[in-house]
């Protein structure tokens, strides 16, 4: 089970490792595909320089 907290500089979920963020990204993609969800789609993970954790983003760049 992935333990998450919030970023100290915003409302985003903070993942402690890249692997955990990548797993969460995969879960989001699978869930969206199963539900046929066409709204926000998480596209990538990125390292946050503020909290030193990892976040998900719908931005492709």
N, CA, C and O atoms as CSV, one atom per row, in Angstrom:
chain,resi,resn,atom,element,x,y,z
A,1,UNK,N,N,0.831,-1.181,0.000
A,1,UNK,CA,C,0.000,0.000,0.000
A,1,UNK,C,C,0.883,1.256,0.000
A,1,UNK,O,O,1.880,1.329,0.718
A,2,UNK,N,N,0.497,2.229,-0.812
A,2,UNK,CA,C,1.247,3.472,-0.917
A,2,UNK,C,C,0.746,4.448,0.131
A,2,UNK,O,O,-0.454,4.705,0.233
A,3,UNK,N,N,1.667,4.988,0.905
A,3,UNK,CA,C,1.323,6.004,1.894
A,3,UNK,C,C,1.598,7.367,1.267
A,3,UNK,O,O,2.699,7.621,0.779
A,4,UNK,N,N,0.600,8.236,1.281
A,4,UNK,CA,C,0.768,9.550,0.667
A,4,UNK,C,C,0.468,10.658,1.667
A,4,UNK,O,O,-0.237,10.458,2.656
A,5,UNK,N,N,1.015,11.812,1.386
A,5,UNK,CA,C,0.733,13.017,2.152
A,5,UNK,C,C,0.542,14.129,1.133
A,5,UNK,O,O,0.624,13.885,-0.071
A,6,UNK,N,N,0.295,15.319,1.589
A,6,UNK,CA,C,0.141,16.475,0.707
A,6,UNK,C,C,1.450,17.252,0.658
A,6,UNK,O,O,2.218,17.259,1.620
A,7,UNK,N,N,1.689,17.896,-0.458
A,7,UNK,CA,C,2.858,18.745,-0.636
A,7,UNK,C,C,2.736,19.947,0.301
A,7,UNK,O,O,1.642,20.479,0.492
A,8,UNK,N,N,3.827,20.362,0.867
A,8,UNK,CA,C,3.811,21.508,1.773
A,8,UNK,C,C,3.609,22.832,1.036
A,8,UNK,O,O,3.364,23.858,1.671
A,9,UNK,N,N,3.708,22.824,-0.287
A,9,UNK,CA,C,3.558,24.049,-1.079
A,9,UNK,C,C,2.320,24.026,-1.967
A,9,UNK,O,O,2.260,24.782,-2.937
A,10,UNK,N,N,1.351,23.202,-1.675
A,10,UNK,CA,C,0.141,23.168,-2.488
A,10,UNK,C,C,-0.701,21.948,-2.195
A,10,UNK,O,O,-0.370,21.151,-1.317
A,11,UNK,N,N,-1.793,21.799,-2.931
A,11,UNK,CA,C,-2.746,20.723,-2.647
A,11,UNK,C,C,-2.392,19.374,-3.262
A,11,UNK,O,O,-3.137,18.411,-3.083
A,12,UNK,N,N,-1.293,19.280,-3.971
A,12,UNK,CA,C,-0.962,18.040,-4.657
A,12,UNK,C,C,-0.576,16.928,-3.696
A,12,UNK,O,O,-0.032,17.164,-2.617
A,13,UNK,N,N,-0.873,15.718,-4.121
A,13,UNK,CA,C,-0.463,14.542,-3.348
A,13,UNK,C,C,1.031,14.348,-3.545
A,13,UNK,O,O,1.536,14.438,-4.664
A,14,UNK,N,N,1.732,14.083,-2.454
A,14,UNK,CA,C,3.180,13.865,-2.487
A,14,UNK,C,C,3.458,12.373,-2.381
A,14,UNK,O,O,3.026,11.713,-1.436
A,15,UNK,N,N,4.187,11.853,-3.364
A,15,UNK,CA,C,4.643,10.463,-3.325
A,15,UNK,C,C,6.120,10.475,-2.958
A,15,UNK,O,O,6.888,11.239,-3.542
A,16,UNK,N,N,6.533,9.648,-2.006
A,16,UNK,CA,C,7.921,9.699,-1.537
A,16,UNK,C,C,8.955,9.233,-2.564
A,16,UNK,O,O,10.104,9.673,-2.524
A,17,UNK,N,N,8.561,8.348,-3.481
A,17,UNK,CA,C,9.515,7.846,-4.466
A,17,UNK,C,C,8.929,7.920,-5.867
A,17,UNK,O,O,7.714,7.991,-6.049
A,18,UNK,N,N,9.811,7.903,-6.840
A,18,UNK,CA,C,9.354,7.909,-8.235
A,18,UNK,C,C,8.555,6.644,-8.535
A,18,UNK,O,O,7.539,6.703,-9.229
A,19,UNK,N,N,9.001,5.512,-8.022
A,19,UNK,CA,C,8.281,4.253,-8.255
A,19,UNK,C,C,6.837,4.328,-7.758
A,19,UNK,O,O,5.924,3.856,-8.434
A,20,UNK,N,N,6.629,4.915,-6.588
A,20,UNK,CA,C,5.274,5.038,-6.048
A,20,UNK,C,C,4.433,5.991,-6.902
A,20,UNK,O,O,3.244,5.753,-7.111
A,21,UNK,N,N,5.043,7.053,-7.387
A,21,UNK,CA,C,4.324,7.983,-8.260
A,21,UNK,C,C,3.970,7.308,-9.589
A,21,UNK,O,O,2.869,7.497,-10.106
A,22,UNK,N,N,4.893,6.528,-10.138
A,22,UNK,CA,C,4.633,5.815,-11.391
A,22,UNK,C,C,3.515,4.788,-11.213
A,22,UNK,O,O,2.694,4.601,-12.111
A,23,UNK,N,N,3.484,4.127,-10.059
A,23,UNK,CA,C,2.408,3.176,-9.768
A,23,UNK,C,C,1.071,3.899,-9.684
A,23,UNK,O,O,0.070,3.414,-10.212
A,24,UNK,N,N,1.043,5.047,-9.029
A,24,UNK,CA,C,-0.186,5.840,-8.929
A,24,UNK,C,C,-0.629,6.323,-10.306
A,24,UNK,O,O,-1.825,6.343,-10.596
A,25,UNK,N,N,0.315,6.709,-11.154
A,25,UNK,CA,C,0.000,7.142,-12.508
A,25,UNK,C,C,-0.645,6.002,-13.292
A,25,UNK,O,O,-1.637,6.208,-13.991
A,26,UNK,N,N,-0.094,4.828,-13.178
A,26,UNK,CA,C,-0.666,3.659,-13.850
A,26,UNK,C,C,-2.071,3.368,-13.335
A,26,UNK,O,O,-2.970,3.066,-14.120
A,27,UNK,N,N,-2.261,3.457,-12.025
A,27,UNK,CA,C,-3.595,3.258,-11.439
A,27,UNK,C,C,-4.600,4.269,-11.988
A,27,UNK,O,O,-5.743,3.914,-12.276
A,28,UNK,N,N,-4.180,5.524,-12.132
A,28,UNK,CA,C,-5.059,6.571,-12.680
A,28,UNK,C,C,-5.442,6.243,-14.115
A,28,UNK,O,O,-6.605,6.378,-14.497
A,29,UNK,N,N,-4.471,5.815,-14.907
A,29,UNK,CA,C,-4.738,5.504,-16.315
A,29,UNK,C,C,-5.678,4.307,-16.447
A,29,UNK,O,O,-6.594,4.326,-17.269
A,30,UNK,N,N,-5.459,3.285,-15.657
A,30,UNK,CA,C,-6.321,2.102,-15.699
A,30,UNK,C,C,-7.735,2.475,-15.266
A,30,UNK,O,O,-8.709,2.078,-15.906
A,31,UNK,N,N,-7.847,3.234,-14.182
A,31,UNK,CA,C,-9.154,3.657,-13.691
A,31,UNK,C,C,-9.904,4.494,-14.707
A,31,UNK,O,O,-11.107,4.312,-14.893
A,32,UNK,N,N,-9.207,5.414,-15.367
A,32,UNK,CA,C,-9.841,6.267,-16.379
A,32,UNK,C,C,-10.312,5.429,-17.566
A,32,UNK,O,O,-11.392,5.668,-18.108
A,33,UNK,N,N,-9.512,4.454,-17.967
A,33,UNK,CA,C,-9.885,3.597,-19.098
A,33,UNK,C,C,-11.111,2.746,-18.753
A,33,UNK,O,O,-12.004,2.567,-19.582
A,34,UNK,N,N,-11.144,2.232,-17.545
A,34,UNK,CA,C,-12.271,1.390,-17.139
A,34,UNK,C,C,-13.568,2.185,-17.018
A,34,UNK,O,O,-14.646,1.673,-17.320
A,35,UNK,N,N,-13.463,3.433,-16.576
A,35,UNK,CA,C,-14.649,4.277,-16.399
A,35,UNK,C,C,-15.013,5.056,-17.656
A,35,UNK,O,O,-16.083,5.660,-17.731
A,36,UNK,N,N,-14.116,5.040,-18.648
A,36,UNK,CA,C,-14.359,5.843,-19.842
A,36,UNK,C,C,-14.255,7.321,-19.556
A,36,UNK,O,O,-14.901,8.132,-20.220
A,37,UNK,N,N,-13.452,7.681,-18.577
A,37,UNK,CA,C,-13.313,9.062,-18.134
A,37,UNK,C,C,-12.491,9.863,-19.142
A,37,UNK,O,O,-11.332,9.537,-19.396
A,38,UNK,N,N,-13.085,10.905,-19.714
A,38,UNK,CA,C,-12.397,11.742,-20.691
A,38,UNK,C,C,-11.962,13.080,-20.101
A,38,UNK,O,O,-11.434,13.929,-20.819
A,39,UNK,N,N,-12.178,13.274,-18.810
A,39,UNK,CA,C,-11.772,14.536,-18.172
A,39,UNK,C,C,-10.262,14.540,-17.976
A,39,UNK,O,O,-9.532,13.958,-18.778
A,40,UNK,N,N,-9.805,15.164,-16.959
A,40,UNK,CA,C,-8.376,15.287,-16.679
A,40,UNK,C,C,-7.685,13.930,-16.750
A,40,UNK,O,O,-8.158,12.949,-16.175
A,41,UNK,N,N,-6.589,13.887,-17.444
A,41,UNK,CA,C,-5.815,12.653,-17.560
A,41,UNK,C,C,-4.393,12.902,-17.092
A,41,UNK,O,O,-3.674,13.722,-17.662
A,42,UNK,N,N,-4.008,12.212,-16.085
A,42,UNK,CA,C,-2.638,12.335,-15.603
A,42,UNK,C,C,-1.699,11.755,-16.659
A,42,UNK,O,O,-1.927,10.652,-17.157
A,43,UNK,N,N,-0.653,12.491,-16.997
A,43,UNK,CA,C,0.208,12.110,-18.112
A,43,UNK,C,C,1.631,11.748,-17.709
A,43,UNK,O,O,2.313,11.007,-18.417
A,44,UNK,N,N,2.080,12.274,-16.569
A,44,UNK,CA,C,3.483,12.038,-16.205
A,44,UNK,C,C,3.700,12.280,-14.719
A,44,UNK,O,O,2.822,12.777,-14.013
A,45,UNK,N,N,4.885,11.916,-14.268
A,45,UNK,CA,C,5.301,12.217,-12.900
A,45,UNK,C,C,6.409,13.260,-12.974
A,45,UNK,O,O,7.074,13.399,-14.000
A,46,UNK,N,N,6.600,13.981,-11.895
A,46,UNK,CA,C,7.716,14.927,-11.846
A,46,UNK,C,C,8.172,15.121,-10.408
A,46,UNK,O,O,7.401,14.944,-9.465
A,47,UNK,N,N,9.426,15.484,-10.260
A,47,UNK,CA,C,10.040,15.723,-8.960
A,47,UNK,C,C,9.738,17.156,-8.534
A,47,UNK,O,O,9.945,18.089,-9.310
A,48,UNK,N,N,9.254,17.338,-7.315
A,48,UNK,CA,C,8.945,18.659,-6.774
A,48,UNK,C,C,10.170,19.198,-6.036
A,48,UNK,O,O,10.696,18.550,-5.131
A,49,UNK,N,N,10.607,20.362,-6.425
A,49,UNK,CA,C,11.782,20.964,-5.786
A,49,UNK,C,C,11.444,21.547,-4.417
A,49,UNK,O,O,12.343,21.810,-3.617
A,50,UNK,N,N,10.158,21.752,-4.141
A,50,UNK,CA,C,9.759,22.311,-2.854
A,50,UNK,C,C,9.726,21.257,-1.750
A,50,UNK,O,O,10.331,21.434,-0.693
A,51,UNK,N,N,9.010,20.153,-2.004
A,51,UNK,CA,C,8.849,19.142,-0.949
A,51,UNK,C,C,9.780,17.942,-1.140
A,51,UNK,O,O,9.830,17.052,-0.291
A,52,UNK,N,N,10.516,17.920,-2.257
A,52,UNK,CA,C,11.445,16.825,-2.572
A,52,UNK,C,C,10.744,15.485,-2.795
A,52,UNK,O,O,11.372,14.428,-2.745
A,53,UNK,N,N,9.431,15.544,-3.042
A,53,UNK,CA,C,8.669,14.343,-3.345
A,53,UNK,C,C,8.356,14.296,-4.836
A,53,UNK,O,O,8.932,15.037,-5.631
A,54,UNK,N,N,7.442,13.420,-5.193
A,54,UNK,CA,C,7.016,13.254,-6.580
A,54,UNK,C,C,5.529,13.536,-6.691
A,54,UNK,O,O,4.768,13.231,-5.773
A,55,UNK,N,N,5.107,14.119,-7.811
A,55,UNK,CA,C,3.716,14.443,-8.069
A,55,UNK,C,C,3.293,13.912,-9.425
A,55,UNK,O,O,4.126,13.521,-10.243
A,56,UNK,N,N,1.977,13.903,-9.654
A,56,UNK,CA,C,1.410,13.569,-10.950
A,56,UNK,C,C,0.975,14.863,-11.631
A,56,UNK,O,O,0.583,15.824,-10.969
A,57,UNK,N,N,1.047,14.875,-12.949
A,57,UNK,CA,C,0.626,16.055,-13.703
A,57,UNK,C,C,-0.130,15.640,-14.953
A,57,UNK,O,O,0.173,14.604,-15.546
A,58,UNK,N,N,-1.104,16.432,-15.357
A,58,UNK,CA,C,-1.801,16.175,-16.609
A,58,UNK,C,C,-1.076,16.854,-17.771
A,58,UNK,O,O,-1.403,16.616,-18.934
A,59,UNK,N,N,-0.106,17.686,-17.461
A,59,UNK,CA,C,0.693,18.355,-18.488
A,59,UNK,C,C,1.643,17.348,-19.129
A,59,UNK,O,O,2.202,16.495,-18.440
A,60,UNK,N,N,1.826,17.443,-20.443
A,60,UNK,CA,C,2.705,16.499,-21.131
A,60,UNK,C,C,4.145,16.990,-21.215
A,60,UNK,O,O,5.008,16.261,-21.704
A,61,UNK,N,N,4.422,18.179,-20.762
A,61,UNK,CA,C,5.796,18.685,-20.813
A,61,UNK,C,C,6.379,18.921,-19.458
A,61,UNK,O,O,7.529,19.347,-19.346
